[in-house]
Amino acid sequence: MSSSKVPQSPTDTALTDPVRYPVSASVPVRTKRAFVLILLTLLVPGSAQLVAGDRKLGRAALRVTLCVWAALLLAVLLLIVNRPALATLVTNPFASLVIVVVLVALAVGWALLFINTLRLIRPVLLAPRARPAVGIALVLALVAGSGSLGYAAYLLNVSRNAIGSIFSSGPAIDPVDGRYNFLMMGGDAGEDRTGRRPDSLSVLSVDAETGQTAIISVPRNFQNAQFTEDSPMRAIYPDGYDCGDECLINAINTEVTNEYADLYPGVADPGAQATMEAVSGTLGMTIQAYVLVDMEGFATLIDAMGGIRIKAGGWVPMSGYFDDYSQTHGMPLGWIPAGEQTLDGNQALWYGRSREYVDDYARIQRQQCVQQAMLKQLDPATLLAKFEDIAKAGTQVVESNISASQLGSFLDLAIKAKGQDVKRLTIGPPDFDASFSTVPNFDELHERVDQLLASASAQGAQSAGVADDVMVVPAAGAGPVQAAGTLPATIAAGGSLPQQPTPSDFTPVTTTPDGEPITEELLTQLKRAGNEEAIRQLVATNGQCAAL
């Protein structure tokens, strides 16, 4: 008698499908199936439901996944062909809020898919030893997928709040003569002071096409500053800020804040606005916006970055109290050594602030170096790793009238500028005589500024020798240099130091002429002996600095 197989119905065949019906599968197959479903949910959200669960839910999730992939592809295309548009989209207050909401919704939806995938896995069918491994894999995938989206939404919201706190909601600015010009101010504020006194003034001029950058440093003790023709302060000081030694350019902020704020109705910071108008009129160029950094909170920002790395040309004192009677500082609170250093926030603050034993121009050089070190070390890896701390510190430290709507285009310019040589001009040594800031020649100053900007323009960058007398350096720290060992043996007697042009790679002064290492103990000993001149000779090179 011959036997024949009874054909199975399609329904019977489906019931033996181990992916959709794991009951019929062996224990090893069930374990493999669990890991595959987790991987599918991580890589292609919705696919696990499509092959092993609710197909309607799977199809809906796949549609969302494909839309997200399309949006990511569009973002990549924008990054390639129109980077400013992408940056503007991310920094726009309304658009960024929409993106935050979408990211949160996607994170929640993805998490629900992982929970649904756990139900599809049916852990009770797994071998007892496999259950912990599958559970750990699911949690890791959930964190990598849904958790990453949630964290991205959080960081974007932090960024959005920081942008709203720091920048204005005013109209965008247009370039002037093909350039954006910003006034960078570093000021001190205290409970007993109305307004900030900006002890650091620098104009950052950026070519709107290439990102080529020029920096003009204005000393805080500049006198007879000229206000622009449309400045309300011009009616008060028609011939310039010329009331004598008290009328230094850094006093404008406090004076206007205390006495003339009514001349600037509707302006958030009249003192900063007036200072910007004074610097603009003095340099003979249009400055469109300002950024003011509170130096008291500056240390917080540096610490949030993880510190800055520099090469210091000489020892810098963290100055103690100032004795008005003897006109000298007390014992320094500490010293920043010469050589390669990693500075924390407090050290970086003193490094840019200290002017004991040297003049303001050495301090300006160090301030430029600190600025460059921050820009150099604020790379994408540091920004992502410490983004929250940096953003929160920024809201406490930075104030600006730059429109938040224009951050995207400025971010693109910053990317273009990164790695390019920076053109520099200091209104004082080594580019001008030390007395220039007291009795300035504005025709000469305007000519030098024009030369600098021409050399930092898109056209000037292609032409050699546009302004031979404009200093061009790839790093901060220009100024007189003394190599190690050039101090005279009779430094206690106050001998003079030889001067020479600044090399591109200076040697920090770490020893006395006799070869003895310069140490904090040595400097303290000289200070206690009252030998200020000896210390002055030993630290004379502390204006030299390079960002590492």
Disulfide bonds with the S-S distance in Angstrom:
Cys243-Cys247 1.52
Cys369-Cys545 1.94
